[in-house]
Amino acid sequence: MNDLQTLRAALTPEEPTQDVVDRSRHRLRNHMLTGRRRRHVRPLAIGTGLVAVAAAAAVVVATVPGTPAPAPAPQAAAPVAVTGQEVLLAAATVAAKAPAGTGKYWHLKIAESETYEYWTTAEGHQWFRGAKTGGRVIRLVVDSPFHLSVVEVTLDQLLALPTEPAALRDWISNALERSEVRTSAGPMSSSERQQLLPQALVSLVSTLPAPPAVRAAAFRAIAAYPGVRALGAVPGGQGLLLPGNERLVVDPATGRVNRTSMYVTPDGAVMSGTKDTETITVGAEWTNSLPQ
């Protein structure tokens, strides 16, 4: 036998015995009759050479240009709940840090179905422009140019108001109690005066020339009411529902009230939107110009 025949004989497996063949057939027949069984696969023992090759292949795959590992999916941020108190307190913080306005005229602009504008000096002189004046600015004769709800106040009184929420509420309550305003049924009751208190606070943050510290105190006093509720983001800021079903739109980033369902005119008239959900655009600031 030559070397090639010797090598072929060594590599050729021996023929199985008849007993082995019979047992194999028996196992195959049982498997076909009873169904497929789960196979328990043992891990293959990989030689060190194959391990090195596999590791090298993994490095190559990981470093192939243009095939970066997928970034984890970004998690959606949980929505932040904003309460009415938080909106008002944020506005109070901004209002307290705002510089005091300066100018010759306090300019109040109210826009609903029509636009009304008032210019008032520190001495109480006042001008008005609206639809009834045909767009002309006319001089008004008024007893008092500023009102805290039904209470007449001067600019000096506004500048001297308390800067703490509780003290500010007490000052307004006492002023309402001393007021001689009467209803159709006679003098105002205690409950009626208390209903006017939120209107006065709203006036301080929206239409009156209150200094920054007083505006901040008014915002905090409004926030203390248990019925204050956030209505969500709306044009102009955050919508708020106040006691008495009054509504405000406050921009907490600027500390300004941009819309309100109620305002008090300089002559003391309390004006409201025609619908429960309606708000009126308001803007007020000091200016040195009086339109002709």
C-alpha positions as CSV (number, residue, x, y, z in Angstrom):
1,M,0.0,0.0,0.0
2,N,1.5,3.3,-1.0
3,D,1.4,6.5,1.2
4,L,-1.8,7.9,-0.5
5,Q,-3.7,4.7,0.1
6,T,-2.5,4.6,3.7
7,L,-3.7,8.2,4.3
8,R,-7.2,7.5,2.6
9,A,-7.6,4.5,4.9
10,A,-6.9,6.6,8.0
11,L,-9.4,9.3,7.0
12,T,-12.2,7.0,5.9
13,P,-14.6,6.3,8.9
14,E,-15.3,2.8,9.7
15,E,-18.7,1.4,8.6
16,P,-21.2,1.3,11.5
17,T,-22.2,-2.1,12.9
18,Q,-25.7,-3.4,12.2
19,D,-26.6,-2.9,15.9
20,V,-25.8,0.9,15.6
21,V,-27.9,1.1,12.4
22,D,-30.9,-0.5,14.0
23,R,-30.8,1.8,17.1
24,S,-30.6,4.8,14.8
25,R,-33.6,3.7,12.8
26,H,-35.6,3.1,16.0
27,R,-34.8,6.6,17.3
28,L,-35.8,8.2,13.9
29,R,-39.1,6.3,13.9
30,N,-39.9,7.4,17.4
31,H,-39.1,11.1,16.6
32,M,-41.4,11.0,13.6
33,L,-44.2,9.6,15.7
34,T,-43.9,11.8,18.8
35,G,-43.0,15.1,17.2
36,R,-40.0,17.3,17.3
37,R,-38.2,17.7,20.6
38,R,-36.3,20.7,21.8
39,R,-32.6,20.3,21.2
40,H,-30.2,21.3,23.9
41,V,-27.3,22.7,22.1
42,R,-24.0,22.9,24.0
43,P,-21.7,25.8,23.2
44,L,-18.9,24.9,20.9
45,A,-15.5,25.0,22.2
46,I,-13.8,27.6,20.1
47,G,-10.1,27.5,19.8
48,T,-8.0,30.5,20.7
49,G,-7.2,31.1,17.0
50,L,-10.9,31.4,16.1
51,V,-11.5,33.7,19.1
52,A,-8.8,36.1,17.9
53,V,-10.3,36.1,14.4
54,A,-13.8,36.8,15.7
55,A,-12.6,39.6,17.9
56,A,-10.7,41.1,15.0
57,A,-13.8,40.9,12.8
58,A,-15.8,42.7,15.5
59,V,-13.3,45.5,15.7
60,V,-13.5,45.9,11.9
61,V,-17.3,46.0,11.9
62,A,-17.3,48.6,14.7
63,T,-14.8,50.8,13.0
64,V,-16.1,50.7,9.5
65,P,-16.7,54.3,8.4
66,G,-20.3,55.3,7.7
67,T,-21.8,52.7,10.0
68,P,-22.0,54.4,13.4
69,A,-23.7,52.7,16.3
70,P,-27.4,53.7,16.5
71,A,-28.0,56.5,19.0
72,P,-30.5,55.7,21.7
73,A,-34.0,57.0,21.0
74,P,-34.6,60.3,22.8
75,Q,-37.0,60.2,25.6
76,A,-39.9,62.6,25.5
77,A,-39.8,65.2,28.3
78,A,-42.6,64.9,30.8
79,P,-45.1,67.7,30.5
80,V,-44.6,70.4,33.2
81,A,-47.8,71.2,35.0
82,V,-48.2,75.0,35.5
83,T,-50.7,76.2,38.1
84,G,-52.4,79.6,38.2
85,Q,-50.5,80.4,41.3
86,E,-47.2,79.7,39.6
87,V,-48.0,81.9,36.7
88,L,-48.9,84.8,39.0
89,L,-45.9,84.4,41.3
90,A,-43.6,84.3,38.3
91,A,-45.1,87.5,37.0
92,A,-44.7,89.0,40.5
93,T,-41.0,88.2,40.5
94,V,-40.5,89.8,37.1
95,A,-42.6,92.8,38.0
96,A,-40.7,93.5,41.2
97,K,-37.4,93.7,39.2
98,A,-38.8,96.0,36.5
99,P,-37.6,99.6,36.4
100,A,-40.0,102.2,37.4
101,G,-41.6,103.8,34.4
102,T,-41.2,107.5,33.7
103,G,-42.9,109.9,31.4
104,K,-45.3,112.9,31.3
105,Y,-48.5,110.9,30.5
106,W,-49.9,107.6,31.7
107,H,-51.2,106.1,28.4
108,L,-53.9,103.5,28.7
109,K,-55.1,101.7,25.5
110,I,-58.1,99.3,25.5
111,A,-59.1,97.3,22.4
112,E,-62.3,95.4,22.2
113,S,-64.9,96.0,19.4
114,E,-63.5,99.6,19.4
115,T,-60.3,101.1,20.7
116,Y,-60.2,103.6,23.5
117,E,-57.1,105.6,24.6
118,Y,-56.5,107.8,27.7
119,W,-53.6,110.0,28.5
120,T,-53.3,111.2,32.1
121,T,-50.7,113.5,33.7
122,A,-49.5,113.3,37.3
123,E,-51.6,116.3,38.1
124,G,-54.8,114.6,36.9
125,H,-55.3,116.3,33.5
126,Q,-56.7,113.8,31.0
127,W,-57.2,113.4,27.3
128,F,-59.2,110.8,25.4
129,R,-59.5,109.3,21.9
130,G,-62.1,106.8,20.7
131,A,-64.8,106.1,18.1
132,K,-67.0,108.8,19.5
133,T,-64.3,111.5,18.9
134,G,-63.8,110.5,15.3
135,G,-60.1,109.6,16.0
136,R,-59.4,113.1,17.5
137,V,-57.8,113.5,20.9
138,I,-60.0,115.6,23.2
139,R,-59.5,117.0,26.7
140,L,-61.7,115.5,29.5
141,V,-62.7,117.1,32.7
142,V,-62.7,114.5,35.5
143,D,-62.8,114.6,39.3
144,S,-60.2,111.8,39.7
145,P,-58.3,110.2,36.9
146,F,-57.6,106.9,38.7
147,H,-59.9,104.3,40.4
148,L,-59.2,101.3,42.5
149,S,-62.5,99.6,41.6
150,V,-65.0,102.2,42.9
151,V,-62.4,104.0,45.1
152,E,-61.0,107.3,43.7
153,V,-57.2,107.5,44.2
154,T,-54.5,110.0,43.2
155,L,-51.2,109.1,41.7
156,D,-49.5,109.9,45.0
157,Q,-51.7,107.4,46.8
158,L,-50.9,104.7,44.2
159,L,-47.2,105.3,44.6
160,A,-47.5,105.0,48.4
161,L,-49.6,101.7,48.5
162,P,-48.3,98.8,50.6
163,T,-45.8,96.5,49.0
164,E,-46.8,93.4,51.0
165,P,-49.8,91.3,49.7
166,A,-51.7,91.2,53.0
167,A,-51.2,94.8,53.8
168,L,-52.3,95.8,50.3
169,R,-55.5,93.8,50.6
170,D,-56.2,95.4,54.0
171,W,-55.6,98.9,52.5
172,I,-58.0,98.3,49.7
173,S,-60.6,96.7,52.0
174,N,-60.5,99.7,54.3
175,A,-60.8,102.1,51.4
176,L,-63.8,100.2,50.0
177,E,-65.4,100.2,53.5
178,R,-65.0,104.0,53.7
179,S,-66.3,104.5,50.2
180,E,-69.6,106.3,49.9
181,V,-70.6,104.5,46.7
182,R,-74.1,103.1,47.0
183,T,-75.9,100.4,45.1
184,S,-79.5,100.5,44.0
185,A,-80.4,98.8,47.2
186,G,-78.4,101.2,49.4
187,P,-74.9,101.1,50.9
188,M,-72.7,98.3,49.8
189,S,-72.7,95.2,51.9
190,S,-69.5,93.6,53.3
191,S,-69.8,90.7,50.7
192,E,-70.2,93.3,47.9
193,R,-67.1,95.1,49.0
194,Q,-65.2,91.8,49.1
195,Q,-66.3,91.1,45.5
196,L,-64.8,94.4,44.4
197,L,-61.4,93.7,46.0
198,P,-60.2,91.3,43.2
199,Q,-61.2,94.0,40.7
200,A,-59.0,96.5,42.4
201,L,-56.1,94.1,42.4
202,V,-56.5,93.4,38.7
203,S,-56.6,97.1,38.0
204,L,-53.2,97.5,39.8
205,V,-51.5,94.9,37.6
206,S,-53.2,95.9,34.3
207,T,-54.4,99.5,33.9
208,L,-53.1,101.7,36.8
209,P,-49.7,103.4,37.1
210,A,-48.7,101.3,40.2
211,P,-44.9,101.1,40.9
212,P,-43.1,97.8,40.4
213,A,-43.2,96.7,44.1
214,V,-47.0,97.4,44.4
215,R,-47.7,95.5,41.1
216,A,-45.7,92.5,42.5
217,A,-47.7,92.6,45.7
218,A,-51.0,92.7,43.8
219,F,-49.9,89.7,41.7
220,R,-49.1,87.8,44.9
221,A,-52.4,88.8,46.5
222,I,-54.3,87.5,43.5
223,A,-52.3,84.3,43.6
224,A,-53.5,83.8,47.2
225,Y,-57.1,83.3,46.2
226,P,-58.0,79.6,46.3
227,G,-60.2,79.8,43.2
228,V,-57.3,80.8,40.8
229,R,-57.0,78.3,38.0
230,A,-54.7,78.0,35.0
231,L,-56.4,77.8,31.6
232,G,-53.2,77.0,29.6
233,A,-51.3,78.9,27.0
234,V,-53.3,81.4,24.9
235,P,-52.3,84.3,22.6
236,G,-50.6,86.9,24.8
237,G,-49.5,84.5,27.6
238,Q,-51.1,82.2,30.1
239,G,-54.8,82.2,30.6
240,L,-56.1,82.4,34.2
241,L,-59.5,82.0,35.8
242,L,-60.0,84.2,38.9
243,P,-62.8,84.3,41.5
244,G,-66.0,85.8,40.2
245,N,-65.3,84.1,36.8
246,E,-63.0,86.9,35.8
247,R,-60.2,86.1,33.4
248,L,-56.7,87.3,32.9
249,V,-54.0,86.7,30.3
250,V,-50.6,87.1,31.9
251,D,-47.2,86.9,30.3
252,P,-45.0,85.6,33.2
253,A,-41.8,86.3,31.2
254,T,-42.6,90.1,31.1
255,G,-44.8,90.4,34.2
256,R,-47.5,92.1,32.0
257,V,-51.2,91.6,31.8
258,N,-52.1,91.6,28.1
259,R,-55.8,90.7,28.3
260,T,-58.6,90.9,30.9
261,S,-62.3,90.2,31.0
262,M,-62.8,93.3,33.2
263,Y,-61.3,96.8,33.5
264,V,-62.2,100.0,35.3
265,T,-62.2,103.2,33.2
266,P,-60.6,106.3,34.5
267,D,-64.0,107.7,35.3
268,G,-64.8,104.7,37.5
269,A,-67.0,102.6,35.2
270,V,-66.5,98.9,35.5
271,M,-66.5,97.3,32.1
272,S,-66.6,93.6,31.2
273,G,-66.6,91.5,28.1
274,T,-69.9,90.7,26.5
275,K,-69.3,86.9,26.9
276,D,-68.1,84.9,29.8
277,T,-65.0,83.7,27.9
278,E,-64.2,87.0,26.2
279,T,-61.1,89.0,27.2
280,I,-60.2,92.6,26.2
281,T,-56.7,93.7,25.1
282,V,-55.2,96.2,27.5
283,G,-51.9,98.0,27.4
284,A,-50.6,100.7,29.7
285,E,-47.3,102.6,30.0
286,W,-45.7,106.0,30.6
287,T,-45.0,108.1,27.6
288,N,-43.9,111.7,26.8
289,S,-46.0,112.1,23.7
290,L,-49.6,113.2,23.3
291,P,-51.0,112.6,19.9
292,Q,-52.5,115.6,18.2
